[in-house]
Structure formats: structure tokens, C-alpha cells
Amino acid sequence: MNFTVSSSLLSSRLQTICRVINSKNTIPALDCFLFELRGTRLTLTASDPDNTLNTSFEVIESSEDFTFAVSSKILIDSLKEIAEQPLRFEVNKDTLELTIFYLNGKYSMVGQNANEYPVAPVLAEGSVKIAIPGEVLASGISCSLFAAADDAYRPMMCGIYFDFTPENVTFVASDGHKLARCRDYSVVGAEKSAFVLPRKPATLLKNLLGKDGQENVTVEFDGRFATFTMGEYELVCRLLDGRYPNYNAVIPQNNPHKVTVDRAALIGTLRRVAIFSMQAVSLIKLHIEAGKMVISAQNTDFSTSAEESITCSYDGVPMNIGFRASLLIDMLNNIPGQEVVIELADPSRAGVIVPAEQVDKQELLMLLLPVMIAD
């Protein structure tokens, strides 16, 4: 069995799907790529125990249909060193010996039987199918993924909650200290449905959509698995099992004190001042008064401190409130636009951060719990 394929195309596709493969696997076959040739259509698959990512494209020529698996590390490392040119694969169907011929040489290796490769799960009957524009999905994941937890004791919080209703789709992530909610009114579900996408497949999707965020993505899911189909890629992943907390219940509805500030200026000030905070907690204090925000931090262990002021739009009563600088910077980095509005009630209640101007048909909201400080 033999086929010929472009070296750069093959290498590019393998580099993309190899992100699924774990560094250590209990199943040897998961260290491999699966090659499936049907006519002149080649499908490449990479898997871990919970996720399967495949891509397909046309080869230059082929002799017959065949399926085999081959070590991902050896193939990735060898193809990176080859300039663009046709590669000819020859596979012995009996011994699975694989030879790759290129312009001035050849590689030889031994593949594995494709029957040892795990089969991707099939969704149950009655699964929900929804089409989402790639840019909407990319935006929802990008704006929320950073807020997902990384805590084995709270597995349901370690991903992004997709909440579909007949009015909109909402992407939510939270670790208990911070929360990100991105609601888009351009996508609706036929009825209310939801699932929680784990962090790893969410990251894979984010990278895939970054290549072409304009294409439509077909999302199909049941109670256990979800499939994301986009262009020439398909991702099948296991969903988190359980009930996601009522995220709307923790968002304060009445925040009378609103501060409008330049986002980039605030990020720069926070980064400079946070250097002088206690590194374990990264605590900074915001003193807000009419027309001015004073940001300060101190480290009593080393007797260092810093203070810097920036202009803002605020006409309420003076207020002091503390936040973790690292978390606040993360939020500001994931909010688009030039200005942000920080909505506050009092120093003991969560602060809500929103863009001064929302993107069309989108409603983005961030929530951050304060840290108690001495006035």
C-alpha cells in the first residue's frame, strides 16, 4: 500500500492535532497517530482517553484503502526537518513496516495495528445539534476560559459552561474567586440545553478557531459527549458530569458606584504597583474618589510599597477596596475595548467589570471577589 502527500500539509496537520496527545499514556496506541486512507482522502487522528481530534484532506495519489498507526513523536520530529516536497509512504500490510521516501533519502519505522487504536465515542440518539459562527465560539471561549478552576475537588468548575436558551447562548467559567460570563444573542437554541466543556478541549478549540475564526462550527452533544465540527477538523470530547452552580445568583444586581477608567492605563499601573505587594496574595488597594483612582500596595516583610494614581470618571462617595492584582489583570486582559466600567456596591461585595462599550449582540461581564483590607 502506498500514497503520496505534501510534506508541509502533512506536517502542519499533525502539529495541530498532536496537542491532544498526553505526554504519558497507559495505552500505548495513544502515543500514535492513526492514518485512515479512503480513496484519495486521508484522515489523521490523535487521541487521549477523553478527547479525539481528527482532520482530513486529499492526498496527491494513493494505491488502495488502508489503516495503520505510527508513533507521533518520531513522525513529528522527522517531518519538521523536511522542506516542502512530495512524500511517498509505503506500508507493508503484513509486517506494518513503514518507509517514507523524500527527495534525498528515506525514513524507516514500524507502525502499529489500527485495531489497537481506541474508537471515538458515538453520540446517543436525541442529541442536540446547534450551529455557531466560529467567531462567536472563539470569543466566548477566549473571554471565559481564563476564569475556569483548576481544582480536582471541584471538577464541575474546571471548564466552560455552555448555556443555550431560545434567546441566546451564554459562556460561563468561574473558580469561586472570579467569574466570566459572555452572552451572545446571535445564537439561540431550539430549547434550553447546556453542557460543561473541560479545560483541555476548550483550549484545543481556541487554538483551532484561531486559524480561521469565521467558519461555522456544528456543535452536537448529549449527556456525556460533544462533537465540534469545523472545516476539515472534528473534535469529540467527554463532557464534565454534574450540575453547574447557578451563576446568575452570585452576580450583584445593584451596584450604585460606577468607575470608568482606561483599560490599558489601569493594566500598566497594576503591573507596576503589584511588584511591591505580598507575592503570595498579590493584594492591591484601590482608593476611588471623584476623578481619580489611587492604586497602592505594600510588602511588610521587605518594607517596600508603591502608590500610583490614574484619572477616572467617578462621582460617588470615596471608597477603598482590595483585590488580587493578578486576577484583576487577567480580567482586564480578556475584556475588549479602550475603557472599562467597574461597578461596586461596598468593599465587602464582589466588583463587576464590563466593557464601556459592548460588542454588537454580545454582553460581557466579569466578577471578582474583593480581599478585605484595613482602611
N, C-alpha and C positions, 0 to 999 in steps of 0.2 A: 504494500500500500504506500502511495506517495502523494504529496501535494506540494505546491509552490505558493509562497506568500511573501508579501513585502516585509522586510525586516523592521522598518520603522513603525509600520502599522501594528505588527505583532507585538513589538516591544512596548509601544505606547499602551495598548490594551492590557497587556499583562501587568505593567506598572500600576495601572489603575485598579484592577481587581485584586492585586496581591495584598492590598491593605486589609482585606478580610482575614487573611491567614494569621493565626496566632503564632507567637514565637516558639511556644511549646505545645505539642498536641499529644493526647493519649492515643489517638487513632492515626497511625502512620499515613494513611491515604490523605489526610487533611494537610499534610506538608506538600501536597502536589497540586498542580493544575490538571483539570480534566479537559481533554480535547475531544470534541464530537464533530465529525465531518459528515455532512449530509449533502451529497451533490457537490456544489462549489461553495456551500455555506459552512463556515467553521464557527462553532460555538465554544468559547472558553469559559470555564467555571472555576471559582475559588470559593472555599467554604471554611467555616468554623462550626462548632456544634450547634450554634443558634442562627447563623446567617449564611446565605448563599448569594453570591453576586456573579452574574454571567453577562457576557457580551458576545455578539455575533457579527460577522462580516463576511464578504465574499473573498475567496482566495483566487489566485491567478489561474491555477489549474489543479485538478485532482483526478485520481485514478478510480477510487471506489470509496464507499462509505466505511467508516471505521471509528472506533472509540478507544482511547487509551489515556493513561495518566502519567505525568512526569514531574520530577522534583522541581518545585517552584524556585528554590534558591539557585540551583545550578543553571536553570534556564534564564532567569532574570539576570544573573551576573554575567553570563556568557553573551547574551544578546546586547547588553549595554555597550559592549566593545566593538560592535559591528556597525559600520556606516550603512546608509540606505542602499539596499540591493535586494534582489530576489533570493529567498532562502528555499532550498529544496529539502523537504522532510521525507525520509524513507524509513518505514517501520516494518519490521519483521513480525507478522501477525502471530507466529508460533512462539517466538522467544521474546517478543516485545523489545528487541534491540532497536534503538533509535539512532539514526545518523542524520545530522544536519549539514548540508553542503552549502558553503558560501563561496565567494569569489576566489579566494586563495587558500582555502582549506576546508576542514570539516570538524564537527564535534560528534563524539560517540558517547552514548549513555544507554541505560536500560530503564524502560518505563515500567509501569505497574498495570495490573489488570484493572480495567474500568469497573468491573463488578464489585471491587472493594471500596469504591468511592460512594459515600453516603448520598442517598437520593433526597432531593429537596422536597419539603412537605407540600402537600396539595391542600388548598383551602376547602373548607366544608361547604356543602350546598347552602344556599341562602346567604352567602357572604355579601357584604356591602361594597359597591363599586362607585367611586367618585373621581371625576376628572378635575385636576387642579393645575392652573398655569404654573409653569416652572418658577417664574419669578415670585409668585405668591408663596409657594412652598419654600423656596430658598430664603425669602425674607422672614417667614415665620420661624424657621429653624435657626437662622442666624441671630435673630433678636431674642431667642429664648434659651438656646442650648446652654449658654454660659451659666444660667441660673439653676440648672439641674443638679441634684445632690450626687455625691459620690460616697454613699454610706450603705454598707451591706445590711445594716439593721433597719433601713427604710427603703427597701427595693423599689416600691412604687414611686418614690420621689426621684429615682435615678434615671429619668428620661423626660420626654416631652409629651404632654397630654394633648391629643388631638380631639377637640370637641366640636362635632358637626351638628348644626341645627338648621331648620328651614330658613333661617335668617342670615347665618354667617358660619364661618369656621374660626375657632379660637385655638391658638397655640399657647400652652402654659407650661412653665417649668418653675420649680421652687425647691430650695433646700431647707426651708424653715427660717432662714435669716433674710433671704432675698427672694423676690418673685418677679417673673417677667410674664406679661400677658400681651399677646399680639392678636388682635381680632381683625379679620378681613371680611368685608361684606360683598366681595365679588364672587365668592364661592359659597354655595349653600348645599345642604344635604336634603334628600327627599324626606327624611325623618331624623329624629335625634339619635345619634350614634357617637361612639367615642372609643379610643384606644390609647394606650401609653407606649410610645416608641422608645426603646432603650437608647442610651447614650451612643453606643458604638454604631448601630445602623444610622442614627441621626447624623453622626459625623461623616459617615460614608456618603449619605445623601447630600450633605452640604458640599462635599468635595465634587461629587458628580454634577450637581446643578451649577457649580461654579464654572464648569466648562461651557455650558450653554443654558443659562437660566431662563431662556424664553420658551423652551419647548414645553408642551403639555405633559403632565405626569398622570398616569392612571393609577389610582390607589384602590386596592381591593383588600378587604380584611374581614376576618371572622373573629371569634373569641380568643384565638390562640396565635394566629399568624397574620402577617400583612405582606402584600406584594406591591412593589413600586416599579412601574414600567415606564421607561423614558427613552426615546430614541432607540439606540442599539444596546441599552443596558437594562437589566432586570435584577432587582434586589428582593429577596424573600427573607423575612426575618421573624423570629419569635418575639411576641409581644410580652410586656410585663403583665402578670396576672394579679388582679386585685382591684380594689375600689380606690379611685383617686380622691383626695380630700376636696371639700367644697372650697375652691379657691376664691370665689366671689365673696364668701363670708369674711375673709380676713382683710379685704380691701376697704379702708376707711371711706365712708361716703361723704363726710362733711369735713373738709379741710379749709378753714377760712383764710389761712395765711398763705399767700402765693408769692413766690420769689421767681422772677425771670432773670436769667443770667446767661452770658455767653458760654456755650458748652466747651469750646477749645480752651478758653481762658481759665475756666474752672478746673479742667483736667490738668493743665500745666501747673496751676497753683497747688492743687492737691498732691501732685507728684513731688514738687519741691518741699512742701511742708511735711509730708509724710515721712521723709527721710529722718526727721527728728522725733518721730513718735516711737513708742514702745513697739518693737518689731513683732512681738508675739500677738498683739491685738490691732496694731496699726490704727490706733484711736486718734481722731482729729476732732476739734471742736469748731462748730460754725456759730459765729455771733452775727445775727442778722438784724440790721436796722435800716432806716429809711435811706435808700440809695447806696448802701454799702454792705458787703459781706466780709467779715474778718475770719480768716481760717488760721487756726493755731494748733500746735502740737508740742508735747514735751516728753522727754525721756528722763525720768528721775534717777535712773540707775547711772547715767552718764552725765547728768546735769547739763543737758542740751535742750534747746527749744527753738521754735521758729514761729513766725507770725507774718501773714501777708494779707492784704486787703484787695478786693476787686469790686468794681461797680456792679450794681444790680438794680432791678426795678422792684421796689418793695415799699409799701406804705402802711404796714401793720405795726403792732407793738414790737419792741425789741425782744429777741428770743435767742437763747443758747440751746444748741442741740448737738449731740455727739454721734458720729458714725464711724464705721471702719473704712478707712481711706481706700483700701484695696477693693472692697466691694463697691463702693461708690464710683471708683474709677472704671471698674468693669461695666457698670450700668451705663455710664456716660459714653463709653466707647461703643456701646451697642444701640445707641439712640441716634437716628439721623437728624440732620438739620443744624442750623447755626446756634439756635438758642433752645434752652430747656426751661421748663417751669417746675419748680419744687413746691409741692403742696404740703403744708404742715398744719397740724392741729395744736399739739403741745409737745414738749420734749420727751414725753413718755410713749407717744404713739408713733406708728410707722409713718415714714415720709413717702409720698407718692411723687414719682418723677415722670413727666410726659414731655414730648416734643412741643415746642411753642407752636409749631405748625405741623399737623398730622399729614401723612401721605394720603393721597386720594383713596377713598374706600377702605382705609386702614385706621385702626385705633390701637396705639401702642401705649402701654402703661408698665412702669416698673415700681416695685415696692421694696423698701429697705427698712429693717427694724433698727431703731436707734440704740446707742450704748449710753447708759447713764453716766453723767459727768457731774463734777462739782462746779457750781456756778462761780 
